Amino acid sequence: MQPSELSMHGAVDLGARKAALEREAKRQAEAASGTANPYAVDVTEENFQRDVLERSLQIPVLLILLASWSGESRQAEQALDRLATEAGGQWLLAKVDAEASPQLAQALRAQGVPALYLTLGGQIQPLAAGPMDEDQVRSLLTQVFDALRQQGVLPEDYTGLGPAQPAEQEQPQQRDPVQAEAAEAVQRGDFAAAEAAYTAALEREPGNADHRMGLAQVRLMARVRDLDANAVRKAAADDPADVDAQCAVADLDMYGGKVDDAFQRLVTTVRRTGEDDRDRARKHLLGLFEVLPSGDPRVAKARRNLTSALF
């Protein structure tokens, strides 16, 4: 069943406009009263890449999908605002209004609102959906951040809740100068400079895993920023043997957080191609492995699948 295109277009536009105006009015009221969360940002399709995916290369971004009509959304949003303020900037809270950004809500594949996601290193992972109060959110984040610290994804002194590791003497947090230089280059859209910063650092210190991962992430961002997603996906669907198209779609999936889809697409491409084409697909997959920490279980699984495909 397909509803009237005209009526659907009007309903979506009016609903999105109303939701956006309501959220802007709420933001202005909070700012005027001094109750605004300084570590939160409203996200739409227009700023999603900059304020969620690119920011997640620097700090974790908690992404919450909300709806203005939902009391459960308001409860979860208030809980996250308090926890973000308490964390003092250890992570960013990104708020998506499902009514104001219906395409983004659809892309997140949420079954309802509220829905909570973690974005880290450009990768989006669902965390929870449905009603959640402050105690439940605190407990969930404690488990998530503990697991990421144990995996070496986050620093050992990262708490994510409250001040990070109270010390006997306050000391400014030291930021890796290479990562800082690359992050500044990414923010101004100069991906070549960001890549050069990491490349030079790796020449000095080839074993630095953080710099190697940063380089892979910057290269991925540079490849996907000018892609026409619809055209690339159509080309890949029309010609499964088109290695360039398959690699481009894998990049899009990787950047959008669909890691397993990206890996499986390239493993399948390796299986169905030969000689130079097979080697290009294999090398591209190995490059995507470096976007994630070496201990990520999805990388281990894909490596096994790649070995099976090759031999």
Backbone as CSV, one residue per row, in Angstrom:
resi,resn,N_x,N_y,N_z,CA_x,CA_y,CA_z,C_x,C_y,C_z
1,MET,0.855,-1.193,0.000,0.000,0.000,0.000,0.884,1.233,0.000
2,GLN,0.620,2.175,-0.912,1.379,3.412,-0.975,0.441,4.589,-0.776
3,PRO,0.623,5.380,0.289,-0.229,6.540,0.506,0.046,7.612,-0.525
4,SER,-0.843,8.572,-0.588,-0.669,9.684,-1.514,0.671,10.351,-1.283
5,GLU,1.437,10.517,-2.346,2.755,11.143,-2.215,2.621,12.569,-1.705
6,LEU,1.586,13.280,-2.199,1.410,14.668,-1.795,1.062,14.776,-0.317
7,SER,0.116,13.961,0.134,-0.296,14.055,1.530,0.809,13.620,2.468
8,MET,1.563,12.599,2.083,2.656,12.140,2.935,3.737,13.203,3.024
9,HIS,4.046,13.820,1.895,5.083,14.859,1.877,4.693,16.005,2.795
10,GLY,3.456,16.437,2.714,3.005,17.529,3.552,3.022,17.181,5.015
11,ALA,2.604,15.956,5.356,2.545,15.547,6.756,3.937,15.482,7.357
12,VAL,4.876,14.916,6.593,6.239,14.801,7.116,6.854,16.176,7.302
13,ASP,6.682,17.063,6.302,7.280,18.388,6.394,6.714,19.183,7.567
14,LEU,5.390,19.163,7.714,4.773,19.929,8.784,5.153,19.366,10.151
15,GLY,5.141,18.046,10.259,5.507,17.435,11.531,6.947,17.708,11.897
16,ALA,7.835,17.613,10.917,9.254,17.864,11.175,9.479,19.316,11.563
17,ARG,8.783,20.227,10.868,8.953,21.645,11.172,8.466,21.966,12.579
18,LYS,7.317,21.402,12.933,6.761,21.641,14.265,7.704,21.107,15.339
19,ALA,8.216,19.882,15.137,9.115,19.279,16.120,10.401,20.087,16.260
20,ALA,10.935,20.563,15.132,12.172,21.343,15.183,11.957,22.652,15.928
21,LEU,10.827,23.304,15.687,10.533,24.564,16.373,10.360,24.343,17.875
22,GLU,9.686,23.263,18.240,9.488,22.975,19.662,10.825,22.715,20.359
23,ARG,11.705,21.971,19.699,12.997,21.667,20.320,13.860,22.928,20.426
24,GLU,13.804,23.786,19.427,14.563,25.030,19.480,14.045,25.931,20.599
25,ALA,12.720,25.992,20.751,12.145,26.795,21.836,12.572,26.252,23.192
26,LYS,12.599,24.927,23.326,13.026,24.298,24.575,14.492,24.615,24.854
27,ARG,15.331,24.559,23.815,16.750,24.838,23.993,16.973,26.281,24.443
28,GLN,16.250,27.208,23.827,16.397,28.610,24.186,15.935,28.876,25.618
29,ALA,14.856,28.203,26.011,14.359,28.374,27.374,15.375,27.860,28.395
30,GLU,15.989,26.715,28.109,16.993,26.165,29.018,18.214,27.070,29.096
31,ALA,18.623,27.615,27.947,19.774,28.514,27.945,19.491,29.766,28.761
32,ALA,18.270,30.303,28.622,17.907,31.518,29.349,17.846,31.286,30.852
33,SER,17.434,30.075,31.255,17.290,29.777,32.680,18.573,29.244,33.307
34,GLY,19.604,29.007,32.481,20.862,28.482,33.002,20.843,26.997,33.281
35,THR,19.830,26.287,32.767,19.727,24.850,33.029,20.156,24.005,31.829
36,ALA,20.662,24.633,30.775,21.044,23.889,29.574,22.262,23.003,29.851
37,ASN,22.276,21.839,29.240,23.413,20.933,29.335,24.491,21.422,28.363
38,PRO,25.661,21.842,28.856,26.703,22.366,27.956,27.368,21.288,27.118
39,TYR,27.080,20.025,27.428,27.716,18.916,26.716,26.707,18.173,25.846
40,ALA,25.717,18.900,25.334,24.694,18.299,24.484,24.551,19.094,23.197
41,VAL,24.127,18.406,22.139,23.901,19.053,20.860,22.681,18.416,20.209
42,ASP,21.840,19.243,19.596,20.720,18.739,18.812,21.228,18.359,17.428
43,VAL,20.835,17.177,16.971,21.389,16.632,15.736,20.290,16.428,14.700
44,THR,20.601,16.805,13.465,19.738,16.544,12.318,20.579,15.879,11.235
45,GLU,19.944,15.599,10.094,20.695,15.015,8.990,21.855,15.916,8.566
46,GLU,21.659,17.234,8.695,22.663,18.178,8.221,23.948,18.158,9.045
47,ASN,23.851,17.996,10.356,25.069,18.060,11.180,25.443,16.713,11.784
48,PHE,24.801,15.639,11.337,25.071,14.321,11.917,26.517,13.890,11.717
49,GLN,27.033,14.075,10.515,28.421,13.650,10.262,29.391,14.428,11.141
50,ARG,29.219,15.761,11.185,30.171,16.592,11.933,30.060,16.384,13.442
51,ASP,28.830,16.429,13.963,28.645,16.462,15.419,28.501,15.090,16.063
52,VAL,28.361,14.048,15.254,28.292,12.698,15.826,29.478,11.868,15.346
53,LEU,29.540,11.591,14.060,30.570,10.680,13.556,31.975,11.246,13.713
54,GLU,32.165,12.513,13.311,33.522,13.076,13.403,33.904,13.384,14.846
55,ARG,32.940,13.855,15.655,33.254,14.102,17.066,33.601,12.805,17.788
56,SER,33.020,11.686,17.355,33.264,10.410,18.028,34.673,9.895,17.802
57,LEU,35.435,10.532,16.908,36.849,10.183,16.760,37.676,10.776,17.888
58,GLN,37.082,11.730,18.627,37.794,12.405,19.707,37.303,11.956,21.081
59,ILE,35.977,11.884,21.267,35.390,11.438,22.531,34.172,10.585,22.220
60,PRO,33.736,9.746,23.175,32.494,8.994,22.952,31.313,9.945,22.790
61,VAL,30.409,9.568,21.920,29.173,10.331,21.726,27.996,9.402,22.015
62,LEU,27.181,9.784,23.001,25.958,9.040,23.269,24.842,9.683,22.463
63,LEU,24.230,8.892,21.615,23.197,9.369,20.706,21.848,8.854,21.186
64,ILE,20.897,9.765,21.413,19.579,9.339,21.861,18.527,9.818,20.872
65,LEU,17.662,8.894,20.484,16.545,9.197,19.600,15.313,9.457,20.461
66,LEU,14.699,10.625,20.255,13.615,11.087,21.114,12.384,11.452,20.293
67,ALA,11.277,11.678,20.992,10.071,12.241,20.386,9.431,13.165,21.409
68,SER,8.990,14.329,20.954,8.467,15.335,21.878,7.202,14.877,22.589
69,TRP,6.447,13.969,21.981,5.181,13.512,22.579,5.389,12.412,23.619
70,SER,6.610,11.912,23.720,6.884,10.735,24.549,7.389,11.127,25.938
71,GLY,6.612,10.786,26.967,7.056,11.015,28.335,8.291,10.210,28.671
72,GLU,8.397,9.007,28.125,9.584,8.180,28.363,10.820,8.823,27.743
73,SER,10.645,9.497,26.597,11.768,10.219,25.986,12.235,11.346,26.889
74,ARG,11.287,12.086,27.445,11.659,13.202,28.321,12.407,12.698,29.551
75,GLN,11.942,11.581,30.119,12.615,11.015,31.295,14.048,10.613,30.965
76,ALA,14.240,9.926,29.833,15.583,9.486,29.443,16.474,10.677,29.122
77,GLU,15.921,11.676,28.438,16.702,12.868,28.093,17.160,13.604,29.344
78,GLN,16.275,13.760,30.309,16.641,14.457,31.546,17.730,13.685,32.300
79,ALA,17.608,12.358,32.331,18.620,11.543,33.005,19.981,11.705,32.335
80,LEU,19.999,11.659,31.009,21.261,11.785,30.277,21.839,13.182,30.398
81,ASP,20.990,14.200,30.426,21.485,15.566,30.628,22.211,15.675,31.972
82,ARG,21.613,15.123,33.012,22.246,15.193,34.338,23.569,14.431,34.356
83,LEU,23.592,13.245,33.749,24.806,12.433,33.764,25.905,13.060,32.900
84,ALA,25.515,13.676,31.788,26.508,14.335,30.933,27.139,15.520,31.653
85,THR,26.304,16.287,32.349,26.826,17.427,33.107,27.746,16.946,34.219
86,GLU,27.341,15.887,34.887,28.151,15.308,35.970,29.486,14.795,35.436
87,ALA,29.471,14.242,34.212,30.702,13.696,33.624,31.651,14.795,33.172
88,GLY,31.161,16.014,33.061,32.035,17.151,32.784,32.722,17.127,31.441
89,GLY,32.051,16.624,30.415,32.631,16.657,29.076,33.400,15.414,28.693
90,GLN,33.313,14.347,29.487,33.982,13.101,29.092,33.304,12.455,27.892
91,TRP,32.044,12.785,27.673,31.333,12.352,26.478,30.319,13.412,26.082
92,LEU,29.916,13.345,24.826,28.953,14.293,24.278,27.601,13.609,24.144
93,LEU,26.537,14.332,24.475,25.183,13.823,24.293,24.608,14.423,23.014
94,ALA,24.280,13.577,22.052,23.687,14.012,20.788,22.215,13.603,20.771
95,LYS,21.331,14.573,20.580,19.888,14.337,20.649,19.279,14.412,19.250
96,VAL,18.567,13.366,18.884,17.886,13.330,17.596,16.383,13.286,17.849
97,ASP,15.663,14.257,17.327,14.206,14.268,17.419,13.658,13.477,16.235
98,ALA,12.978,12.365,16.529,12.498,11.480,15.466,11.514,12.178,14.542
99,GLU,10.784,13.159,15.063,9.827,13.887,14.231,10.528,14.923,13.367
100,ALA,11.533,15.581,13.905,12.250,16.603,13.142,13.181,15.987,12.107
101,SER,13.669,14.760,12.368,14.617,14.101,11.453,14.169,12.670,11.167
102,PRO,13.048,12.491,10.441,12.520,11.141,10.216,13.454,10.247,9.421
103,GLN,14.217,10.812,8.481,15.134,9.978,7.699,16.265,9.442,8.564
104,LEU,16.743,10.280,9.469,17.803,9.850,10.374,17.282,8.787,11.330
105,ALA,16.069,8.973,11.818,15.463,7.969,12.699,15.326,6.636,11.976
106,GLN,14.950,6.689,10.713,14.820,5.458,9.932,16.179,4.789,9.736
107,ALA,17.206,5.596,9.475,18.545,5.049,9.261,19.083,4.362,10.512
108,LEU,18.653,4.834,11.689,19.105,4.227,12.950,18.387,2.919,13.247
109,ARG,17.344,2.604,12.481,16.614,1.336,12.604,16.029,1.130,13.995
110,ALA,15.602,2.223,14.598,15.022,2.122,15.941,13.622,1.537,15.853
111,GLN,13.274,0.703,16.842,11.936,0.128,16.917,10.973,1.046,17.650
112,GLY,11.484,2.063,18.297,10.653,2.998,19.038,11.527,4.019,19.740
113,VAL,10.903,4.876,20.517,11.631,5.895,21.279,11.288,5.730,22.764
114,PRO,12.240,6.093,23.630,13.611,6.508,23.316,14.487,5.320,22.921
115,ALA,15.553,5.617,22.190,16.548,4.599,21.836,17.928,5.221,22.014
116,LEU,18.825,4.481,22.642,20.144,5.007,22.995,21.229,4.245,22.239
117,TYR,22.206,4.993,21.713,23.308,4.412,20.949,24.632,4.986,21.461
118,LEU,25.703,4.212,21.297,27.054,4.707,21.553,27.761,4.863,20.222
119,THR,28.371,6.035,20.004,29.172,6.269,18.813,30.604,6.523,19.255
120,LEU,31.520,5.705,18.747,32.920,5.808,19.128,33.766,5.416,17.933
121,GLY,34.727,6.272,17.600,35.567,5.984,16.443,34.784,5.926,15.146
122,GLY,33.686,6.678,15.067,32.865,6.690,13.863,31.921,5.520,13.735
123,GLN,31.885,4.641,14.753,31.042,3.453,14.712,29.861,3.620,15.669
124,ILE,28.670,3.237,15.222,27.450,3.376,16.009,26.993,2.002,16.475
125,GLN,26.760,1.886,17.782,26.283,0.635,18.352,25.052,0.904,19.216
126,PRO,23.963,0.150,19.030,22.790,0.337,19.890,23.085,-0.123,21.323
127,LEU,22.578,0.616,22.296,22.768,0.273,23.708,21.476,-0.157,24.385
128,ALA,20.407,0.610,24.195,19.164,0.323,24.912,18.004,0.995,24.198
129,ALA,16.802,0.499,24.459,15.587,1.097,23.915,14.481,0.960,24.951
130,GLY,13.550,1.911,24.924,12.438,1.867,25.867,12.689,2.745,27.074
131,PRO,11.787,2.686,28.046,11.907,3.561,29.220,13.189,3.301,29.988
132,MET,13.812,4.374,30.476,15.041,4.244,31.270,15.149,5.443,32.191
133,ASP,15.320,5.152,33.490,15.497,6.248,34.439,16.981,6.468,34.686
134,GLU,17.308,7.419,35.564,18.709,7.787,35.744,19.534,6.636,36.297
135,ASP,18.987,5.892,37.252,19.740,4.766,37.815,20.028,3.712,36.758
136,GLN,19.053,3.440,35.895,19.252,2.445,34.842,20.295,2.913,33.835
137,VAL,20.237,4.189,33.460,21.217,4.714,32.505,22.612,4.710,33.121
138,ARG,22.716,5.108,34.386,24.019,5.115,35.062,24.615,3.711,35.099
139,SER,23.789,2.730,35.442,24.262,1.346,35.503,24.709,0.861,34.127
140,LEU,23.927,1.185,33.105,24.273,0.771,31.744,25.594,1.389,31.305
141,LEU,25.752,2.690,31.525,26.976,3.356,31.101,28.189,2.859,31.874
142,THR,27.997,2.563,33.149,29.091,1.999,33.938,29.591,0.704,33.305
143,GLN,28.656,-0.174,32.919,29.035,-1.446,32.297,29.730,-1.217,30.952
144,VAL,29.181,-0.309,30.153,29.741,-0.058,28.821,31.149,0.516,28.922
145,PHE,31.326,1.534,29.761,32.638,2.165,29.862,33.656,1.226,30.513
146,ASP,33.214,0.408,31.472,34.112,-0.583,32.072,34.624,-1.553,31.007
147,ALA,33.709,-2.042,30.166,34.090,-3.001,29.128,35.059,-2.365,28.131
148,LEU,34.811,-1.117,27.754,35.690,-0.449,26.791,37.068,-0.173,27.381
149,ARG,37.125,0.110,28.683,38.436,0.278,29.329,39.200,-1.046,29.331
150,GLN,38.509,-2.128,29.657,39.168,-3.432,29.709,39.687,-3.850,28.338
151,GLN,38.985,-3.438,27.280,39.423,-3.765,25.922,40.531,-2.844,25.433
152,GLY,40.843,-1.810,26.223,41.866,-0.863,25.824,41.382,0.198,24.855
153,VAL,40.071,0.259,24.642,39.517,1.264,23.732,39.518,2.639,24.396
154,LEU,39.251,2.673,25.703,39.265,3.913,26.468,40.417,3.874,27.468
155,PRO,40.946,5.038,27.853,42.064,5.071,28.809,41.661,4.469,30.160
156,GLU,42.655,4.014,30.897,42.387,3.378,32.186,41.769,4.334,33.190
157,ASP,42.064,5.644,33.068,41.532,6.600,34.039,40.186,7.189,33.609
158,TYR,39.630,6.665,32.520,38.348,7.183,32.027,37.215,6.574,32.848
159,THR,36.356,7.426,33.405,35.206,6.921,34.158,33.912,7.085,33.391
160,GLY,33.771,8.196,32.678,32.540,8.466,31.961,31.418,8.947,32.850
161,LEU,31.606,8.831,34.159,30.591,9.240,35.134,31.300,9.961,36.267
162,GLY,31.045,11.232,36.399,31.717,11.993,37.445,33.129,12.327,37.033
163,PRO,33.882,12.973,37.896,35.253,13.358,37.560,36.109,12.144,37.254
164,ALA,36.982,12.263,36.288,37.859,11.158,35.923,39.003,11.041,36.910
165,GLN,39.040,9.915,37.607,40.121,9.545,38.521,40.585,10.723,39.373
166,PRO,39.858,11.054,40.460,40.316,12.136,41.320,41.740,11.866,41.803
167,ALA,42.599,12.834,41.630,44.009,12.647,41.958,44.377,13.513,43.150
168,GLU,45.528,13.180,43.766,45.986,13.953,44.911,46.311,15.380,44.472
169,GLN,46.808,15.518,43.266,47.094,16.840,42.730,46.448,16.940,41.357
170,GLU,45.726,18.041,41.168,45.086,18.246,39.874,46.161,18.462,38.821
171,GLN,46.098,17.662,37.761,47.051,17.798,36.675,46.282,17.883,35.369
172,PRO,46.649,18.779,34.489,45.959,18.870,33.214,46.139,17.596,32.411
173,GLN,45.070,17.170,31.769,45.131,15.951,30.976,46.000,16.180,29.743
174,GLN,46.952,15.301,29.554,47.843,15.414,28.414,47.166,14.824,27.181
175,ARG,47.130,15.585,26.106,46.522,15.115,24.867,47.605,14.799,23.866
176,ASP,47.477,13.664,23.235,48.441,13.260,22.222,48.528,14.361,21.164
177,PRO,49.707,14.969,20.970,49.815,16.088,20.023,49.506,15.678,18.591
178,VAL,49.804,14.439,18.230,49.513,13.984,16.869,48.005,13.881,16.662
179,GLN,47.318,13.284,17.640,45.871,13.175,17.537,45.224,14.555,17.550
180,ALA,45.782,15.466,18.354,45.238,16.827,18.404,45.404,17.517,17.048
181,GLU,46.581,17.375,16.440,46.818,17.993,15.136,45.880,17.414,14.081
182,ALA,45.713,16.082,14.106,44.840,15.440,13.127,43.387,15.846,13.333
183,ALA,42.955,15.924,14.599,41.572,16.305,14.892,41.284,17.725,14.404
184,GLU,42.232,18.623,14.614,42.050,20.002,14.147,41.964,20.043,12.617
185,ALA,42.766,19.228,11.956,42.716,19.186,10.489,41.376,18.644,10.004
186,VAL,40.876,17.604,10.666,39.578,17.035,10.294,38.471,18.063,10.478
187,GLN,38.531,18.803,11.565,37.494,19.794,11.847,37.418,20.872,10.773
188,ARG,38.550,21.198,10.163,38.527,22.213,9.096,38.407,21.569,7.714
189,GLY,38.203,20.242,7.686,37.972,19.545,6.430,39.220,19.208,5.652
190,ASP,40.394,19.322,6.276,41.660,19.046,5.590,42.116,17.627,5.935
191,PHE,41.540,16.657,5.255,41.855,15.264,5.549,43.271,14.900,5.117
192,ALA,43.778,15.569,4.105,45.159,15.295,3.672,46.141,15.659,4.772
193,ALA,45.904,16.776,5.454,46.786,17.179,6.542,46.682,16.218,7.717
194,ALA,45.477,15.752,7.998,45.290,14.784,9.092,46.025,13.488,8.771
195,GLU,45.915,13.032,7.517,46.613,11.805,7.107,48.124,12.001,7.197
196,ALA,48.604,13.168,6.804,50.039,13.437,6.849,50.562,13.430,8.283
197,ALA,49.754,13.948,9.210,50.174,13.974,10.613,50.351,12.557,11.149
198,TYR,49.384,11.698,10.851,49.483,10.312,11.328,50.600,9.551,10.606
199,THR,50.756,9.786,9.314,51.784,9.086,8.545,53.181,9.427,9.070
200,ALA,53.401,10.707,9.333,54.705,11.116,9.854,54.950,10.524,11.234
201,ALA,53.902,10.487,12.051,54.046,9.921,13.398,54.373,8.437,13.332
202,LEU,53.764,7.721,12.394,54.013,6.282,12.274,55.402,5.994,11.718
203,GLU,55.954,6.910,10.946,57.338,6.735,10.487,58.298,6.814,11.664
204,ARG,57.939,7.672,12.648,58.772,7.790,13.849,58.520,6.647,14.821
205,GLU,57.283,6.183,14.871,56.896,5.165,15.855,55.949,4.164,15.183
206,PRO,56.490,3.230,14.399,55.653,2.323,13.599,54.704,1.458,14.434
207,GLY,55.024,1.219,15.682,54.201,0.325,16.487,53.078,0.995,17.240
208,ASN,52.853,2.287,17.031,51.818,2.995,17.777,50.435,2.637,17.224
209,ALA,49.684,1.825,17.973,48.385,1.333,17.512,47.357,2.452,17.402
210,ASP,47.420,3.426,18.313,46.464,4.534,18.268,46.628,5.356,16.996
211,HIS,47.880,5.613,16.628,48.125,6.397,15.425,47.752,5.609,14.169
212,ARG,47.984,4.310,14.191,47.615,3.485,13.039,46.096,3.463,12.860
213,MET,45.373,3.343,13.973,43.919,3.351,13.909,43.409,4.713,13.477
214,GLY,44.032,5.780,13.987,43.634,7.126,13.591,43.822,7.354,12.103
215,LEU,44.927,6.865,11.566,45.195,7.011,10.134,44.126,6.292,9.316
216,ALA,43.773,5.073,9.732,42.755,4.309,9.006,41.403,5.020,9.059
217,GLN,41.076,5.617,10.211,39.807,6.320,10.341,39.754,7.563,9.466
218,VAL,40.852,8.301,9.436,40.898,9.510,8.610,40.785,9.141,7.128
219,ARG,41.461,8.092,6.716,41.387,7.671,5.316,39.964,7.239,4.950
220,LEU,39.299,6.559,5.875,37.909,6.156,5.632,37.018,7.384,5.469
221,MET,37.161,8.351,6.356,36.355,9.565,6.280,36.590,10.296,4.961
222,ALA,37.847,10.362,4.526,38.166,11.052,3.278,37.539,10.342,2.083
223,ARG,37.486,9.003,2.123,36.923,8.254,0.999,35.408,8.414,0.898
224,VAL,34.720,8.478,2.036,33.255,8.465,1.980,32.633,9.844,1.845
225,ARG,33.371,10.908,2.128,32.719,12.219,2.238,32.115,12.703,0.925
226,ASP,32.666,12.295,-0.216,32.135,12.762,-1.497,31.384,11.672,-2.264
227,LEU,31.133,10.537,-1.631,30.435,9.455,-2.317,28.952,9.766,-2.474
228,ASP,28.389,9.378,-3.592,26.942,9.396,-3.793,26.440,8.026,-3.367
229,ALA,25.901,7.936,-2.163,25.561,6.640,-1.581,24.606,5.845,-2.467
230,ASN,23.571,6.488,-2.996,22.594,5.771,-3.814,23.225,5.231,-5.092
231,ALA,24.050,6.050,-5.731,24.690,5.623,-6.975,25.659,4.471,-6.740
232,VAL,26.420,4.576,-5.661,27.397,3.533,-5.360,26.705,2.215,-5.017
233,ARG,25.658,2.286,-4.235,24.939,1.046,-3.867,24.286,0.411,-5.089
234,LYS,23.784,1.237,-5.989,23.185,0.689,-7.208,24.242,0.014,-8.065
235,ALA,25.408,0.648,-8.191,26.483,0.057,-8.989,26.921,-1.285,-8.411
236,ALA,27.000,-1.360,-7.093,27.409,-2.611,-6.447,26.364,-3.698,-6.637
237,ALA,25.085,-3.302,-6.579,24.012,-4.280,-6.763,23.934,-4.754,-8.206
238,ASP,24.177,-3.841,-9.156,24.099,-4.193,-10.579,25.247,-5.093,-11.015
239,ASP,26.401,-4.927,-10.400,27.577,-5.701,-10.807,28.351,-6.172,-9.577
240,PRO,28.006,-7.346,-9.064,28.696,-7.858,-7.865,30.198,-8.042,-8.054
241,ALA,30.659,-8.099,-9.298,32.096,-8.273,-9.551,32.832,-6.947,-9.641
242,ASP,32.123,-5.835,-9.515,32.751,-4.510,-9.555,33.416,-4.250,-8.200
243,VAL,34.708,-4.484,-8.127,35.429,-4.406,-6.858,35.401,-2.986,-6.297
244,ASP,35.558,-1.991,-7.170,35.544,-0.607,-6.690,34.214,-0.269,-6.023
245,ALA,33.117,-0.686,-6.645,31.796,-0.418,-6.068,31.601,-1.162,-4.759
246,GLN,32.043,-2.409,-4.697,31.895,-3.177,-3.465,32.721,-2.554,-2.331
247,CYS,33.912,-2.086,-2.659,34.754,-1.438,-1.648,34.114,-0.134,-1.173
248,ALA,33.514,0.614,-2.092,32.888,1.883,-1.721,31.687,1.656,-0.806
249,VAL,30.867,0.656,-1.117,29.720,0.353,-0.254,30.201,-0.140,1.113
250,ALA,31.254,-0.931,1.120,31.817,-1.380,2.401,32.275,-0.185,3.230
251,ASP,32.857,0.806,2.575,33.260,2.025,3.281,32.043,2.727,3.886
252,LEU,30.982,2.853,3.111,29.766,3.497,3.606,29.208,2.748,4.806
253,ASP,29.171,1.426,4.710,28.652,0.621,5.827,29.539,0.759,7.057
254,MET,30.832,0.734,6.844,31.772,0.866,7.959,31.596,2.212,8.635
255,TYR,31.483,3.250,7.851,31.336,4.603,8.388,30.018,4.763,9.110
256,GLY,28.992,4.054,8.636,27.679,4.126,9.272,27.503,3.189,10.438
257,GLY,28.546,2.437,10.809,28.463,1.567,11.974,28.043,0.141,11.663
258,LYS,27.799,-0.172,10.391,27.400,-1.546,10.029,28.670,-2.339,9.692
259,VAL,29.423,-2.597,10.749,30.759,-3.186,10.596,30.688,-4.582,10.001
260,ASP,29.830,-5.427,10.542,29.733,-6.808,10.044,29.320,-6.834,8.577
261,ASP,28.408,-5.933,8.186,27.988,-5.867,6.781,29.159,-5.499,5.882
262,ALA,29.954,-4.536,6.327,31.107,-4.104,5.527,32.103,-5.242,5.351
263,PHE,32.420,-5.901,6.453,33.396,-6.997,6.397,32.883,-8.143,5.520
264,GLN,31.611,-8.520,5.704,31.076,-9.654,4.961,31.005,-9.366,3.472
265,ARG,30.705,-8.121,3.101,30.657,-7.749,1.682,32.020,-7.980,1.019
266,LEU,33.081,-7.583,1.700,34.401,-7.729,1.097,34.891,-9.173,1.127
267,VAL,34.535,-9.922,2.161,34.873,-11.353,2.175,34.188,-12.045,0.997
268,THR,32.925,-11.722,0.768,32.192,-12.295,-0.361,32.830,-11.886,-1.686
269,THR,33.296,-10.646,-1.772,33.962,-10.176,-2.995,35.251,-10.944,-3.230
270,VAL,35.993,-11.208,-2.172,37.213,-12.009,-2.293,36.879,-13.399,-2.831
271,ARG,35.784,-13.969,-2.346,35.401,-15.320,-2.787,35.044,-15.358,-4.275
272,ARG,34.383,-14.320,-4.766,33.847,-14.393,-6.129,34.805,-13.822,-7.181
273,THR,35.936,-13.252,-6.762,36.871,-12.666,-7.720,38.183,-13.440,-7.725
274,GLY,39.067,-13.048,-8.622,40.364,-13.717,-8.705,41.477,-12.749,-9.041
275,GLU,42.694,-13.205,-8.829,43.908,-12.479,-9.192,43.905,-11.036,-8.665
276,ASP,44.074,-10.047,-9.544,44.240,-8.664,-9.084,42.998,-8.139,-8.364
277,ASP,41.821,-8.478,-8.882,40.586,-8.022,-8.237,40.471,-8.592,-6.826
278,ARG,40.784,-9.850,-6.687,40.719,-10.481,-5.368,41.703,-9.809,-4.407
279,ASP,42.892,-9.505,-4.911,43.904,-8.894,-4.052,43.497,-7.476,-3.628
280,ARG,42.864,-6.728,-4.530,42.398,-5.388,-4.166,41.329,-5.453,-3.080
281,ALA,40.399,-6.377,-3.219,39.352,-6.523,-2.198,39.956,-6.940,-0.867
282,ARG,40.928,-7.849,-0.925,41.583,-8.318,0.305,42.307,-7.161,1.005
283,LYS,43.063,-6.376,0.244,43.807,-5.270,0.844,42.870,-4.209,1.408
284,HIS,41.754,-3.983,0.732,40.797,-2.990,1.238,40.199,-3.471,2.557
285,LEU,39.909,-4.744,2.639,39.373,-5.305,3.887,40.390,-5.190,5.009
286,LEU,41.642,-5.484,4.729,42.683,-5.354,5.750,42.791,-3.902,6.227
287,GLY,42.599,-2.966,5.317,42.619,-1.558,5.709,41.461,-1.210,6.628
288,LEU,40.288,-1.790,6.378,39.137,-1.531,7.249,39.331,-2.164,8.622
289,PHE,40.055,-3.264,8.686,40.336,-3.867,9.993,41.026,-2.855,10.916
290,GLU,41.880,-2.020,10.330,42.672,-1.084,11.134,41.846,0.075,11.683
291,VAL,40.612,0.229,11.217,39.741,1.280,11.745,39.334,0.964,13.184
292,LEU,39.316,-0.320,13.525,38.895,-0.760,14.855,40.107,-1.216,15.673
293,PRO,39.969,-1.252,17.006,41.048,-1.804,17.831,41.332,-3.251,17.449
294,SER,42.582,-3.650,17.557,42.981,-4.984,17.109,42.253,-6.092,17.853
295,GLY,41.828,-5.819,19.088,41.148,-6.846,19.863,39.658,-6.924,19.624
296,ASP,39.116,-6.134,18.722,37.680,-6.148,18.464,37.268,-7.523,17.939
297,PRO,36.280,-8.160,18.555,35.891,-9.513,18.128,35.375,-9.571,16.696
298,ARG,34.848,-8.467,16.181,34.364,-8.464,14.798,35.518,-8.571,13.811
299,VAL,36.666,-8.014,14.186,37.848,-8.136,13.340,38.338,-9.585,13.337
300,ALA,38.368,-10.189,14.516,38.819,-11.588,14.600,37.928,-12.504,13.767
301,LYS,36.629,-12.297,13.851,35.686,-13.118,13.081,35.900,-12.920,11.585
302,ALA,36.061,-11.666,11.159,36.245,-11.394,9.733,37.576,-11.943,9.228
303,ARG,38.604,-11.928,10.066,39.893,-12.504,9.656,39.745,-14.002,9.388
304,ARG,38.989,-14.669,10.243,38.761,-16.113,10.023,38.005,-16.343,8.723
305,ASN,36.988,-15.516,8.473,36.210,-15.658,7.248,37.069,-15.357,6.018
306,LEU,37.960,-14.382,6.137,38.842,-14.051,5.018,39.790,-15.205,4.720
307,THR,40.332,-15.801,5.756,41.220,-16.960,5.557,40.491,-18.077,4.854
308,SER,39.257,-18.328,5.277,38.448,-19.364,4.645,38.203,-19.047,3.171
309,ALA,37.947,-17.773,2.870,37.676,-17.374,1.489,38.913,-17.511,0.603
310,LEU,40.071,-17.285,1.181,41.315,-17.343,0.403,41.795,-18.765,0.171
311,PHE,41.510,-19.644,1.134,42.092,-20.990,1.031,41.029,-22.086,1.051
